[in-house]
Amino acid sequence: LQIIIQCLVGLIITCYGVVHVAGIFREIRVSAESESKTWDMLSNRQAFYMFNHRGKAIHSSNRAGHFG
């Protein structure tokens, strides 16, 4: 019973800290970032682009050995 009371008190203190210490909540605007993008670019993940990979080495070895 004591641990349940401690958990509830901790939860209440945490909720109070998150709501009152964080400051004023502001609206998150998605439209400002997405106005410059087209529909094709919305699902584009530029962080996952990779140009240096082992595909070049595999392709060059196939050309040298004339496999295929």
Secondary structure by P-SEA (a helix, b strand, c coil): caaaaaaaaaaaaaaaaacccccbbbbbbccccccccccccccccccccccccaaaaaaaaaaaaccc
